Amino acid sequence: MATRLPRTKLFWSPTSRSSADDYSQMAVLIRSRRRWASSSSSSSSSSSSPPSKSQKTEKKFVDRLSSVIDAVNDRKLPPELRGQRNSVRSETDLMNLVERRIWNSMEEGQFENLPGKGKPLNLSTNPHADPAEDTLYRILSKNGCAPEWVELNKEIRSNISVWRSSLKEAFESRGNEDLSKWTESSEALKVQLQHINDKVFRYNLIVPFGRQMSGLKWEKELDRLVE
């Protein structure tokens, strides 16, 4: 016969604001109750004896507590998704709801005549950036400077433009039978390409996340000229 799990008194008020720790404790308690209930049910079925009064009470307690937690989690969802918590399988479902709300607001004209419409944006501060970094960027901007990754980005793009022009010129001049000049030029261009890729690698290490760039590949650059 299964060992009886000691009763645990849990005081919870639906009107009180419980913390995340309270919810996690309730979830742990539910899991332990369910494990006990399953073990006790298997033991009782093997002995062919009907469930006792204490087992029925424990099962009612677990079901009631589960329904309370489901209700709390359901209230965290937007009104359109309440009662459909099981159908929300990923963040994509929530993002689709947000996009529908935005489109509906646009069709209703709620984005018209907003305060500041037609006026230049105040970009002196970035509310989404780290305060320390934002202060540093403002100091650099006032002194006519830019972050290192910005300057390096400009340098890389300028080098790529010059390099591609040199490659195109060397590629078009290889029409004669003497390919020694093309071989010499291609070797020099490959060395320059490696220098550019070294700068790209350094740039990707210091640039903010999401602004990385890809390096150059010799074969792809030749394919661009052929096309």
N, CA, C and O of each residue as an XYZ file, in Angstrom:
908
protein
N       0.854     -1.203      0.000
C       0.000      0.000      0.000
C       0.885      1.246      0.000
O       1.883      1.287      0.719
N       0.534      2.273     -0.801
C       1.378      3.455     -0.955
C       1.451      4.238      0.344
O       0.505      4.293      1.130
N       2.612      4.839      0.531
C       2.808      5.682      1.716
C       2.006      6.955      1.573
O       2.005      7.582      0.514
N       1.339      7.328      2.611
C       0.488      8.512      2.553
C       1.328      9.772      2.610
O       2.210      9.910      3.458
N       1.046     10.692      1.698
C       1.752     11.965      1.667
C       1.154     12.893      2.711
O      -0.066     13.055      2.757
N       1.965     13.496      3.536
C       1.426     14.387      4.569
C       0.712     15.567      3.955
O       1.141     16.107      2.935
N      -0.362     15.959      4.571
C      -1.146     17.094      4.086
C      -0.361     18.392      4.269
O       0.301     18.609      5.284
N      -0.460     19.242      3.251
C       0.212     20.543      3.301
C      -0.839     21.619      3.153
O      -1.561     21.648      2.156
N      -0.934     22.486      4.110
C      -1.904     23.572      4.055
C      -1.317     24.704      3.239
O      -0.216     25.180      3.519
N      -2.048     25.129      2.240
C      -1.593     26.191      1.364
C      -2.632     27.296      1.381
O      -3.773     27.102      0.961
N      -2.234     28.428      1.861
C      -3.151     29.564      1.948
C      -2.875     30.485      0.781
O      -1.765     30.996      0.632
N      -3.882     30.697     -0.045
C      -3.717     31.551     -1.219
C      -5.026     32.249     -1.489
O      -6.088     31.626     -1.480
N      -4.952     33.533     -1.726
C      -6.156     34.319     -1.975
C      -6.167     34.751     -3.423
O      -5.165     35.286     -3.898
N      -7.263     34.544     -4.152
C      -7.301     34.960     -5.554
C      -7.158     36.446     -5.725
O      -6.757     36.898     -6.797
N      -7.471     37.231     -4.703
C      -7.400     38.682     -4.832
C      -6.032     39.217     -4.472
O      -5.738     40.382     -4.741
N      -5.184     38.392     -3.866
C      -3.861     38.877     -3.488
C      -2.916     38.762     -4.659
O      -3.154     37.979     -5.579
N      -1.832     39.545     -4.634
C      -0.832     39.524     -5.694
C       0.289     38.586     -5.286
O       1.146     38.955     -4.482
N       0.293     37.391     -5.827
C       1.320     36.408     -5.495
C       2.515     36.619     -6.393
O       2.374     37.037     -7.542
N       3.675     36.334     -5.877
C       4.902     36.480     -6.639
C       5.139     35.249     -7.479
O       4.421     34.256     -7.366
N       6.183     35.324     -8.348
C       6.516     34.173     -9.195
C       6.967     32.994     -8.361
O       6.758     31.842     -8.740
N       7.588     33.276     -7.225
C       8.016     32.181     -6.355
C       6.823     31.410     -5.812
O       6.879     30.189     -5.663
N       5.735     32.132     -5.515
C       4.536     31.456     -5.016
C       3.984     30.503     -6.064
O       3.591     29.379     -5.751
N       3.957     30.965     -7.326
C       3.458     30.114     -8.393
C       4.330     28.887     -8.575
O       3.824     27.783     -8.775
N       5.648     29.079     -8.507
C       6.538     27.938     -8.680
C       6.368     26.938     -7.550
O       6.425     25.729     -7.774
N       6.158     27.442     -6.319
C       5.927     26.536     -5.196
C       4.638     25.752     -5.375
O       4.567     24.569     -5.043
N       3.617     26.423     -5.904
C       2.361     25.726     -6.140
C       2.531     24.657     -7.212
O       1.978     23.562     -7.107
N       3.321     24.998     -8.269
C       3.543     24.020     -9.329
C       4.279     22.795     -8.813
O       3.948     21.666     -9.175
N       5.294     23.022     -7.954
C       6.026     21.902     -7.364
C       5.104     21.045     -6.517
O       5.173     19.816     -6.540
N       4.232     21.722     -5.761
C       3.301     20.988     -4.917
C       2.344     20.148     -5.753
O       2.034     19.010     -5.400
N       1.878     20.717     -6.866
C       0.966     19.982     -7.732
C       1.643     18.744     -8.298
O       1.060     17.660     -8.326
N       2.893     18.918     -8.753
C       3.588     17.767     -9.312
C       3.780     16.671     -8.277
O       3.618     15.489     -8.580
N       4.126     17.065     -7.047
C       4.314     16.057     -6.006
C       2.995     15.375     -5.669
O       2.960     14.167     -5.436
N       1.905     16.150     -5.642
C       0.596     15.563     -5.378
C       0.194     14.597     -6.486
O      -0.365     13.531     -6.229
N       0.495     14.997     -7.741
C       0.119     14.131     -8.846
C       0.922     12.828     -8.830
O       0.383     11.753     -9.092
N       2.215     12.939     -8.521
C       3.007     11.716     -8.429
C       2.471     10.797     -7.340
O       2.381      9.581     -7.512
N       2.118     11.409     -6.219
C       1.563     10.597     -5.127
C       0.241      9.972     -5.529
O      -0.048      8.814     -5.227
N      -0.574     10.801     -6.240
C      -1.883     10.290     -6.645
C      -1.739      9.134     -7.626
O      -2.475      8.150     -7.539
N      -0.778      9.248     -8.578
C      -0.607      8.175     -9.551
C      -0.103      6.908     -8.889
O      -0.548      5.807     -9.210
N       0.854      7.076     -7.938
C       1.373      5.893     -7.254
C       0.297      5.241     -6.390
O       0.205      4.016     -6.314
N      -0.501      6.060     -5.752
C      -1.545      5.501     -4.903
C      -2.631      4.836     -5.723
O      -3.203      3.824     -5.317
N      -2.920      5.435     -6.927
C      -3.954      4.836     -7.766
C      -3.497      3.503     -8.321
O      -4.279      2.556     -8.402
N      -2.182      3.424     -8.716
C      -1.677      2.152     -9.224
C      -1.683      1.089     -8.143
O      -1.978     -0.078     -8.404
N      -1.354      1.503     -6.917
C      -1.350      0.555     -5.812
C      -2.757      0.083     -5.486
O      -2.982     -1.090     -5.190
N      -3.694      1.012     -5.546
C      -5.064      0.640     -5.219
C      -5.670     -0.246     -6.290
O      -6.460     -1.144     -5.999
N      -5.273      0.030     -7.592
C      -5.810     -0.807     -8.659
C      -5.279     -2.219     -8.581
O      -5.985     -3.182     -8.879
N      -3.988     -2.335     -8.163
C      -3.411     -3.668     -8.053
C      -4.068     -4.462     -6.935
O      -4.198     -5.682     -7.027
N      -4.470     -3.787     -5.906
C      -5.114     -4.473     -4.790
C      -6.619     -4.605     -4.983
O      -7.311     -5.222     -4.174
N      -7.135     -3.990     -6.119
C      -8.567     -4.087     -6.453
C      -9.444     -3.522     -5.348
O     -10.544     -4.015     -5.099
N      -8.943     -2.480     -4.687
C      -9.741     -1.846     -3.637
C     -10.167     -0.468     -4.104
O      -9.376      0.201     -4.770
N     -11.353     -0.008     -3.799
C     -11.819      1.319     -4.230
C     -11.013      2.420     -3.541
O     -10.500      2.210     -2.442
N     -10.893      3.616     -4.188
C     -10.136      4.709     -3.577
C     -10.736      5.137     -2.248
O     -11.952      5.196     -2.066
N      -9.845      5.426     -1.349
C     -10.283      5.831     -0.021
C     -10.744      7.284     -0.028
O     -10.578      7.989     -1.023
N     -11.308      7.718      1.058
C     -11.798      9.098      1.183
C     -10.647     10.087      1.123
O     -10.784     11.165      0.544
N      -9.494      9.724      1.726
C      -8.342     10.628      1.705
C      -7.801     10.801      0.293
O      -7.364     11.890     -0.078
N      -7.829      9.717     -0.503
C      -7.358      9.819     -1.871
C      -8.271     10.719     -2.698
O      -7.794     11.512     -3.511
N      -9.543     10.603     -2.500
C     -10.474     11.474     -3.211
C     -10.260     12.935     -2.829
O     -10.331     13.827     -3.674
N      -9.998     13.165     -1.547
C      -9.759     14.538     -1.094
C      -8.496     15.118     -1.714
O      -8.465     16.275     -2.132
N      -7.460     14.294     -1.766
C      -6.210     14.748     -2.358
C      -6.393     15.061     -3.837
O      -5.856     16.052     -4.332
N      -7.136     14.237     -4.537
C      -7.366     14.478     -5.959
C      -8.153     15.763     -6.184
O      -7.844     16.518     -7.106
N      -9.146     16.021     -5.373
C      -9.904     17.265     -5.494
C      -9.010     18.474     -5.234
O      -9.128     19.510     -5.889
N      -8.108     18.313     -4.254
C      -7.192     19.415     -3.933
C      -6.284     19.727     -5.121
O      -6.080     20.893     -5.461
N      -5.735     18.678     -5.755
C      -4.852     18.863     -6.911
C      -5.603     19.509     -8.069
O      -5.092     20.433     -8.702
N      -6.816     19.027     -8.351
C      -7.599     19.581     -9.451
C      -7.950     21.043     -9.210
O      -7.909     21.856    -10.134
N      -8.293     21.374     -7.980
C      -8.663     22.756     -7.657
C      -7.461     23.682     -7.765
O      -7.567     24.796     -8.278
N      -6.321     23.212     -7.280
C      -5.112     24.028     -7.348
C      -4.660     24.207     -8.795
O      -4.183     25.280     -9.165
N      -4.805     23.174     -9.611
C      -4.450     23.277    -11.027
C      -5.329     24.292    -11.742
O      -4.846     25.063    -12.570
N      -6.600     24.292    -11.427
C      -7.508     25.240    -12.062
C      -7.197     26.677    -11.662
O      -7.350     27.598    -12.464
N      -6.756     26.866    -10.409
C      -6.394     28.218     -9.957
C      -5.184     28.729    -10.733
O      -5.173     29.873    -11.188
N      -4.157     27.876    -10.887
C      -2.948     28.288    -11.611
C      -3.272     28.533    -13.085
O      -2.749     29.476    -13.678
N      -4.116     27.706    -13.681
C      -4.515     27.924    -15.068
C      -5.239     29.251    -15.234
O      -5.053     29.948    -16.231
N      -6.066     29.596    -14.251
C      -6.787     30.876    -14.320
C      -5.826     32.056    -14.219
O      -5.994     33.061    -14.909
N      -4.812     31.928    -13.348
C      -3.825     33.012    -13.198
C      -3.035     33.190    -14.488
O      -2.836     34.316    -14.944
N      -2.580     32.078    -15.082
C      -1.827     32.162    -16.325
C      -2.687     32.668    -17.471
O      -2.187     33.355    -18.361
N      -3.958     32.343    -17.462
C      -4.853     32.792    -18.520
C      -5.043     34.301    -18.481
O      -5.189     34.940    -19.523
N      -5.041     34.871    -17.279
C      -5.216     36.327    -17.148
C      -3.990     37.093    -17.632
O      -4.072     38.298    -17.874
N      -2.855     36.410    -17.777
C      -1.659     37.073    -18.288
C      -1.720     37.270    -19.797
O      -0.965     38.077    -20.340
N      -2.605     36.547    -20.489
C      -2.717     36.644    -21.935
C      -3.572     37.843    -22.332
O      -4.375     38.326    -21.533
N      -3.402     38.327    -23.565
C      -4.288     39.395    -24.060
C      -5.735     38.912    -24.085
O      -5.980     37.707    -24.135
N      -6.688     39.828    -24.050
C      -8.102     39.421    -24.018
C      -8.488     38.513    -25.173
O      -9.329     37.628    -25.014
N      -7.863     38.731    -26.369
C      -8.235     37.917    -27.521
C      -7.842     36.450    -27.367
O      -8.435     35.579    -28.004
N      -6.852     36.174    -26.530
C      -6.351     34.810    -26.400
C      -6.760     34.146    -25.093
O      -6.376     33.004    -24.844
N      -7.512     34.818    -24.271
C      -7.924     34.209    -23.013
C      -8.910     33.074    -23.280
O      -9.828     33.195    -24.090
N      -8.693     31.999    -22.589
C      -9.483     30.811    -22.827
C      -8.929     29.934    -23.923
O      -9.462     28.858    -24.192
N      -7.844     30.392    -24.569
C      -7.207     29.613    -25.630
C      -5.721     29.403    -25.324
O      -4.891     29.366    -26.233
N      -5.401     29.269    -24.059
C      -3.998     29.198    -23.653
C      -3.280     28.006    -24.274
O      -2.089     28.094    -24.572
N      -3.975     26.911    -24.470
C      -3.339     25.726    -25.042
C      -3.004     25.906    -26.520
O      -2.141     25.203    -27.044
N      -3.675     26.838    -27.198
C      -3.408     27.062    -28.620
C      -2.230     27.999    -28.844
O      -1.738     28.110    -29.967
N      -1.762     28.683    -27.785
C      -0.607     29.574    -27.892
C       0.640     28.726    -27.707
O       1.009     28.391    -26.581
N       1.292     28.378    -28.817
C       2.412     27.454    -28.758
C       3.763     28.138    -28.861
O       4.780     27.514    -28.557
N       3.813     29.382    -29.272
C       5.093     30.065    -29.422
C       4.869     31.562    -29.369
O       3.737     32.043    -29.313
N       5.994     32.297    -29.388
C       5.909     33.755    -29.384
C       5.346     34.277    -30.706
O       4.857     35.404    -30.775
N       5.416     33.456    -31.752
C       4.884     33.883    -33.047
C       3.396     34.164    -32.970
O       2.902     35.092    -33.611
N       2.677     33.365    -32.186
C       1.239     33.594    -32.034
C       0.969     34.960    -31.412
O       0.055     35.669    -31.833
N       1.768     35.329    -30.407
C       1.596     36.634    -29.782
C       1.996     37.758    -30.730
O       1.349     38.805    -30.761
N       3.070     37.543    -31.510
C       3.505     38.568    -32.456
C       2.446     38.791    -33.532
O       2.216     39.925    -33.951
N       1.808     37.723    -33.976
C       0.734     37.877    -34.964
C      -0.413     38.700    -34.401
O      -1.012     39.510    -35.108
N      -0.714     38.489    -33.129
C      -1.772     39.268    -32.493
C      -1.388     40.742    -32.427
O      -2.212     41.619    -32.688
N      -0.137     41.007    -32.078
C       0.338     42.396    -32.011
C       0.248     43.057    -33.378
O      -0.183     44.206    -33.483
N       0.650     42.345    -34.425
C       0.587     42.911    -35.771
C      -0.857     43.190    -36.188
O      -1.138     44.205    -36.825
N      -1.765     42.294    -35.828
C      -3.184     42.541    -36.155
C      -3.690     43.790    -35.447
O      -4.434     44.583    -36.025
N      -3.281     43.960    -34.192
C      -3.713     45.164    -33.462
C      -3.166     46.425    -34.129
O      -3.867     47.431    -34.231
N      -1.911     46.368    -34.582
C      -1.308     47.549    -35.221
C      -2.044     47.881    -36.513
O      -2.368     49.041    -36.768
N      -2.309     46.849    -37.336
C      -3.012     47.099    -38.593
C      -4.418     47.628    -38.356
O      -4.870     48.527    -39.065
N      -5.111     47.083    -37.371
C      -6.453     47.587    -37.068
C      -6.411     49.043    -36.620
O      -7.269     49.842    -36.996
N      -5.403     49.383    -35.811
C      -5.269     50.778    -35.365
C      -4.961     51.697    -36.535
O      -5.462     52.820    -36.585
N      -4.136     51.235    -37.484
C      -3.828     52.054    -38.658
C      -5.067     52.272    -39.513
O      -5.299     53.374    -40.009
N      -5.866     51.216    -39.684
C      -7.089     51.368    -40.482
C      -8.093     52.294    -39.814
O      -8.854     52.981    -40.495
N      -8.100     52.317    -38.491
C      -9.015     53.196    -37.760
C      -8.479     54.620    -37.645
O      -9.163     55.503    -37.128
N      -7.250     54.847    -38.128
C      -6.683     56.186    -38.092
C      -6.158     56.624    -36.739
O      -6.046     57.821    -36.471
N      -5.836     55.666    -35.887
C      -5.355     56.031    -34.553
C      -3.923     56.561    -34.571
O      -3.467     57.147    -33.589
N      -3.206     56.357    -35.687
C      -1.843     56.864    -35.791
C      -1.779     58.231    -36.470
O      -0.694     58.767    -36.695
N      -2.938     58.786    -36.792
C      -2.977     60.107    -37.405
C      -3.013     61.187    -36.316
O      -3.519     60.980    -35.213
N      -2.453     62.351    -36.680
C      -2.462     63.523    -35.792
C      -1.844     63.212    -34.431
O      -2.338     63.669    -33.401
N      -0.771     62.439    -34.429
C      -0.055     62.161    -33.187
C       0.790     63.356    -32.793
O       1.203     64.124    -33.662
N       1.061     63.538    -31.504
C       1.918     64.660    -31.080
C       3.302     64.566    -31.722
O       3.930     63.507    -31.701
N       3.767     65.657    -32.283
C       5.084     65.687    -32.909
C       5.096     65.263    -34.358
O       6.170     65.125    -34.945
N       3.921     65.048    -34.964
C       3.890     64.624    -36.356
C       4.443     65.715    -37.262
O       4.078     66.884    -37.137
N       5.334     65.319    -38.185
C       5.948     66.266    -39.108
C       7.142     67.000    -38.547
O       7.768     67.791    -39.253
N       7.469     66.756    -37.293
C       8.612     67.423    -36.671
C       9.793     66.457    -36.609
O       9.590     65.245    -36.538
N      11.022     66.972    -36.635
C      12.195     66.084    -36.574
C      12.271     65.364    -35.233
O      11.889     65.908    -34.197
N      12.766     64.137    -35.270
C      12.893     63.348    -34.057
C      14.066     63.838    -33.229
O      15.069     64.312    -33.763
N      13.928     63.720    -31.939
C      15.013     64.060    -31.028
C      15.878     62.823    -30.820
O      15.524     61.925    -30.056
N      17.011     62.789    -31.506
C      17.905     61.636    -31.444
C      19.105     61.885    -30.544
O      20.120     61.196    -30.648
N      18.987     62.871    -29.660
C      20.114     63.168    -28.768
C      20.340     62.048    -27.764
O      21.462     61.843    -27.300
N      19.280     61.327    -27.429
C      19.399     60.204    -26.500
C      18.725     58.980    -27.092
O      17.786     59.087    -27.881
N      19.213     57.833    -26.703
C      18.645     56.561    -27.146
C      18.095     55.833    -25.928
O      18.874     55.305    -25.134
N      16.775     55.788    -25.756
C      16.205     55.164    -24.550
C      16.430     53.661    -24.492
O      16.279     53.057    -23.431
N      16.789     53.045    -25.619
C      16.975     51.597    -25.652
C      18.431     51.186    -25.431
O      18.725     49.997    -25.306
N      19.343     52.160    -25.382
C      20.760     51.842    -25.223
C      21.147     51.859    -23.759
O      20.449     52.425    -22.918
N      22.260     51.234    -23.477
C      22.797     51.262    -22.117
C      23.137     52.705    -21.744
O      23.745     53.405    -22.554
N      22.768     53.177    -20.546
C      23.020     54.593    -20.189
C      24.476     54.985    -20.320
O      24.778     56.088    -20.773
N      25.391     54.098    -19.930
C      26.818     54.430    -20.027
C      27.242     54.574    -21.485
O      27.964     55.510    -21.830
N      26.801     53.657    -22.340
C      27.151     53.740    -23.756
C      26.506     54.953    -24.406
O      27.120     55.611    -25.246
N      25.267     55.252    -24.022
C      24.590     56.407    -24.598
C      25.321     57.695    -24.252
O      25.453     58.579    -25.098
N      25.794     57.807    -23.028
C      26.559     58.995    -22.627
C      27.860     59.090    -23.411
O      28.253     60.175    -23.841
N      28.528     57.956    -23.597
C      29.779     57.937    -24.356
C      29.554     58.360    -25.793
O      30.343     59.132    -26.338
N      28.487     57.866    -26.423
C      28.201     58.219    -27.813
C      27.880     59.706    -27.958
O      28.261     60.331    -28.948
N      27.184     60.268    -26.980
C      26.861     61.701    -27.046
C      28.125     62.548    -26.931
O      28.248     63.578    -27.594
N      29.056     62.119    -26.096
C      30.330     62.850    -25.970
C      31.107     62.782    -27.274
O      31.668     63.783    -27.719
N      31.144     61.600    -27.891
C      31.839     61.452    -29.172
C      31.179     62.306    -30.253
O      31.864     62.916    -31.074
N      29.840     62.347    -30.250
C      29.129     63.109    -31.269
C      29.380     64.607    -31.122
O      29.552     65.308    -32.119
N      29.403     65.092    -29.900
C      29.641     66.526    -29.682
C      31.038     66.938    -30.116
O      31.257     68.093    -30.483
N      31.978     66.014    -30.079
C      33.353     66.325    -30.464
C      33.663     65.914    -31.906
O      34.827     65.851    -32.303
N      32.622     65.638    -32.679
C      32.811     65.311    -34.079
C      33.442     63.953    -34.319
O      34.058     63.732    -35.361
N      33.299     63.052    -33.378
C      33.883     61.713    -33.515
C      32.766     60.675    -33.603
O      31.592     60.970    -33.380
N      33.168     59.470    -33.930
C      32.221     58.358    -34.030
C      32.848     57.141    -33.377
O      34.071     57.069    -33.254
N      32.030     56.178    -32.955
C      32.591     54.956    -32.388
C      33.530     54.268    -33.363
O      33.433     54.463    -34.574
N      34.431     53.471    -32.835
C      35.442     52.823    -33.671
C      34.812     51.953    -34.751
O      35.283     51.930    -35.889
N      33.743     51.234    -34.393
C      33.147     50.333    -35.377
C      32.490     51.088    -36.518
O      32.404     50.573    -37.633
N      32.021     52.318    -36.252
C      31.433     53.130    -37.331
C      32.508     53.557    -38.315
O      32.328     53.460    -39.528
N      33.642     54.038    -37.776
C      34.743     54.453    -38.640
C      35.299     53.261    -39.412
O      35.639     53.385    -40.588
N      35.391     52.114    -38.757
C      35.919     50.924    -39.422
C      34.958     50.446    -40.508
O      35.398     49.941    -41.541
N      33.663     50.599    -40.289
C      32.680     50.223    -41.306
C      32.851     51.070    -42.563
O      32.803     50.551    -43.678
N      33.050     52.366    -42.382
C      33.269     53.256    -43.533
C      34.545     52.865    -44.273
O      34.578     52.842    -45.503
N      35.584     52.562    -43.519
C      36.858     52.192    -44.137
C      36.724     50.896    -44.937
O      37.252     50.792    -46.044
N      36.024     49.916    -44.382
C      35.858     48.632    -45.077
C      35.071     48.821    -46.364
O      35.449     48.276    -47.401
N      33.988     49.581    -46.316
C      33.170     49.777    -47.514
C      33.943     50.529    -48.594
O      33.790     50.247    -49.782
N      34.769     51.481    -48.181
C      35.591     52.197    -49.154
C      36.622     51.265    -49.782
O      36.849     51.310    -50.991
N      37.246     50.422    -48.962
C      38.236     49.481    -49.491
C      37.600     48.477    -50.444
O      38.189     48.124    -51.466
N      36.392     48.018    -50.108
C      35.707     47.061    -50.980
C      35.381     47.692    -52.329
O      35.527     47.050    -53.369
N      34.941     48.941    -52.313
C      34.604     49.618    -53.560
C      35.824     49.763    -54.460
O      35.754     49.497    -55.660
N      36.939     50.186    -53.877
C      38.180     50.334    -54.656
C      38.666     48.979    -55.146
O      39.110     48.856    -56.288
N      38.587     47.969    -54.303
C      39.068     46.636    -54.669
C      38.256     46.041    -55.805
O      38.817     45.421    -56.707
N      36.951     46.222    -55.772
C      36.106     45.686    -56.837
C      36.352     46.402    -58.155
O      36.279     45.792    -59.222
N      36.642     47.683    -58.082
C      36.969     48.403    -59.322
C      38.275     47.886    -59.918
O      38.386     47.729    -61.134
N      39.256     47.625    -59.068
C      40.530     47.084    -59.550
C      40.347     45.682    -60.118
O      40.954     45.339    -61.132
N      39.517     44.875    -59.474
C      39.264     43.521    -59.963
C      38.575     43.558    -61.323
O      38.924     42.791    -62.220
N      37.612     44.437    -61.473
C      36.902     44.538    -62.749
C      37.839     44.970    -63.865
O      37.783     44.438    -64.974
N      38.690     45.923    -63.571
C      39.641     46.402    -64.580
C      40.617     45.295    -64.982
O      40.897     45.110    -66.166
N      41.131     44.563    -63.996
C      42.076     43.484    -64.304
C      41.379     42.339    -65.036
O      41.975     41.710    -65.911
N      40.132     42.067    -64.688
C      39.398     40.970    -65.307
C      39.093     41.272    -66.770
O      39.157     40.383    -67.619
N      38.759     42.539    -67.065
C      38.424     42.904    -68.438
C      39.658     42.979    -69.328
O      39.544     42.840    -70.546
N      40.833     43.195    -68.746
C      42.062     43.323    -69.536
C      42.756     41.992    -69.789
O      43.862     41.975    -70.329
N      42.145     40.896    -69.420
C      42.772     39.593    -69.593
C      42.345     38.923    -70.884
O      42.507     37.713    -71.038
N      41.795     39.702    -71.821
C      41.292     39.132    -73.058
C      42.393     38.663    -73.989
O      42.159     37.780    -74.814
N      43.594     39.231    -73.880
C      44.662     38.798    -74.783
C      45.184     37.424    -74.403
O      44.820     36.886    -73.357
N      46.014     36.865    -75.227
C      46.516     35.522    -75.012
C      47.500     35.450    -73.855
O      47.653     34.390    -73.248
N      48.174     36.559    -73.534
C      49.154     36.566    -72.452
C      48.416     36.730    -71.127
O      47.905     37.807    -70.820
N      48.365     35.647    -70.343
C      47.648     35.672    -69.065
C      48.579     35.938    -67.890
O      48.156     35.870    -66.736
N      49.834     36.240    -68.173
C      50.778     36.469    -67.081
C      50.390     37.712    -66.280
O      50.535     37.744    -65.058
N      49.890     38.743    -66.988
C      49.495     39.979    -66.289
C      48.289     39.719    -65.375
O      48.226     40.223    -64.254
N      47.328     38.920    -65.879
C      46.162     38.593    -65.057
C      46.561     37.773    -63.845
O      46.029     37.968    -62.752
N      47.501     36.852    -64.039
C      47.957     36.034    -62.918
C      48.623     36.899    -61.857
O      48.397     36.723    -60.659
N      49.447     37.836    -62.316
C      50.120     38.728    -61.367
C      49.121     39.627    -60.650
O      49.223     39.841    -59.442
N      48.151     40.155    -61.405
C      47.150     41.038    -60.799
C      46.257     40.278    -59.819
O      45.916     40.792    -58.754
N      45.884     39.059    -60.182
C      45.003     38.284    -59.314
C      45.679     37.935    -57.995
O      45.029     37.931    -56.950
N      46.955     37.647    -58.034
C      47.670     37.355    -56.796
C      47.693     38.575    -55.880
O      47.512     38.455    -54.668
N      47.918     39.755    -56.472
C      47.926     40.984    -55.667
C      46.533     41.278    -55.121
O      46.394     41.735    -53.986
N      45.498     41.015    -55.925
C      44.137     41.262    -55.473
C      43.728     40.293    -54.362
O      42.976     40.660    -53.460
N      44.222     39.064    -54.429
C      43.920     38.102    -53.363
C      44.533     38.532    -52.044
O      43.939     38.334    -50.984
N      45.721     39.120    -52.106
C      46.348     39.619    -50.874
C      45.532     40.767    -50.295
O      45.323     40.844    -49.084
N      45.067     41.669    -51.178
C      44.246     42.783    -50.708
C      42.923     42.274    -50.125
O      42.433     42.807    -49.130
N      42.356     41.247    -50.744
C      41.107     40.668    -50.241
C      41.299     40.117    -48.833
O      40.420     40.262    -47.984
N      42.431     39.493    -48.586
C      42.697     38.956    -47.254
C      42.795     40.070    -46.226
O      42.326     39.918    -45.098
N      43.402     41.193    -46.606
C      43.491     42.345    -45.688
C      42.096     42.893    -45.367
O      41.806     43.263    -44.229
N      41.245     42.936    -46.387
C      39.878     43.419    -46.159
C      39.129     42.471    -45.226
O      38.426     42.916    -44.319
N      39.279     41.165    -45.449
C      38.598     40.198    -44.581
C      39.118     40.253    -43.154
O      38.364     39.993    -42.216
N      40.381     40.582    -42.970
C      40.923     40.749    -41.619
C      40.240     41.924    -40.918
O      39.947     41.852    -39.724
N      39.988     43.004    -41.659
C      39.281     44.152    -41.076
C      37.826     43.794    -40.759
O      37.276     44.226    -39.747
N      37.215     43.000    -41.639
C      35.830     42.570    -41.394
C      35.757     41.722    -40.130
O      34.829     41.871    -39.334
N      36.729     40.835    -39.942
C      36.762     39.996    -38.745
C      36.895     40.860    -37.493
O      36.206     40.621    -36.501
N      37.761     41.848    -37.529
C      37.932     42.754    -36.380
C      36.681     43.579    -36.159
O      36.297     43.832    -35.018
N      36.041     44.003    -37.242
C      34.805     44.781    -37.140
C      33.703     43.977    -36.461
O      32.986     44.499    -35.608
N      33.568     42.722    -36.834
C      32.520     41.875    -36.258
C      32.721     41.613    -34.772
O      31.767     41.276    -34.070
N      33.936     41.763    -34.289
C      34.205     41.557    -32.866
C      33.777     42.741    -32.005
O      33.462     42.573    -30.827
N      33.764     43.950    -32.598
C      33.497     45.144    -31.798
C      32.142     45.778    -32.111
O      31.679     46.642    -31.366
N      31.503     45.360    -33.202
C      30.244     45.975    -33.588
C      29.121     45.463    -32.691
O      29.188     44.325    -32.226
N      28.083     46.276    -32.434
C      26.930     45.774    -31.677
C      26.282     44.593    -32.378
O      26.377     44.445    -33.596
N      25.622     43.758    -31.587
C      25.006     42.540    -32.121
C      23.951     42.879    -33.170
O      23.140     43.786    -32.985
N      23.975     42.139    -34.267
C      23.014     42.338    -35.334
C      23.522     43.193    -36.467
O      22.821     43.350    -37.467
N      24.731     43.761    -36.354
C      25.296     44.622    -37.393
C      26.520     43.993    -38.058
O      27.249     44.681    -38.772
N      26.753     42.721    -37.839
C      27.909     42.064    -38.426
C      27.780     42.022    -39.950
O      26.675     42.068    -40.490
N      28.906     41.936    -40.624
C      28.934     41.837    -42.076
C      29.747     40.616    -42.493
O      30.556     40.093    -41.726
N      29.513     40.184    -43.712
C      30.210     39.015    -44.250
C      31.454     39.459    -45.007
O      31.499     40.547    -45.580
N      32.462     38.591    -44.997
C      33.684     38.884    -45.735
C      33.529     38.590    -47.216
O      32.486     38.111    -47.659
N      34.579     38.881    -47.980
C      34.575     38.656    -49.415
C      35.123     37.274    -49.735
O      35.978     36.748    -49.023
N      34.614     36.694    -50.822
C      35.104     35.419    -51.323
C      35.502     35.589    -52.790
O      34.749     36.138    -53.593
N      36.693     35.110    -53.118
C      37.246     35.313    -54.443
C      36.337     34.728    -55.529
O      36.074     35.388    -56.534
N      35.859     33.507    -55.335
C      35.038     32.859    -56.355
C      33.734     33.620    -56.585
O      33.309     33.801    -57.727
N      33.101     34.066    -55.501
C      31.849     34.805    -55.660
C      32.052     36.145    -56.355
O      31.206     36.581    -57.136
N      33.174     36.794    -56.069
C      33.443     38.078    -56.736
C      33.670     37.876    -58.219
O      33.259     38.715    -59.020
N      34.318     36.779    -58.609
C      34.485     36.504    -60.036
C      33.151     36.179    -60.687
O      32.909     36.565    -61.830
N      32.279     35.467    -59.967
C      30.959     35.152    -60.516
C      30.148     36.421    -60.741
O      29.384     36.496    -61.703
N      30.297     37.410    -59.881
C      29.595     38.672    -60.055
C      30.029     39.352    -61.351
O      29.202     39.962    -62.030
N      31.302     39.259    -61.704
C      31.782     39.885    -62.932
C      31.293     39.136    -64.165
O      30.987     39.749    -65.187
N      31.219     37.818    -64.069
C      30.751     37.019    -65.201
C      29.284     37.280    -65.486
O      28.877     37.367    -66.644
N      28.489     37.404    -64.429
C      27.056     37.662    -64.607
C      26.815     39.046    -65.203
O      25.668     39.434    -65.422
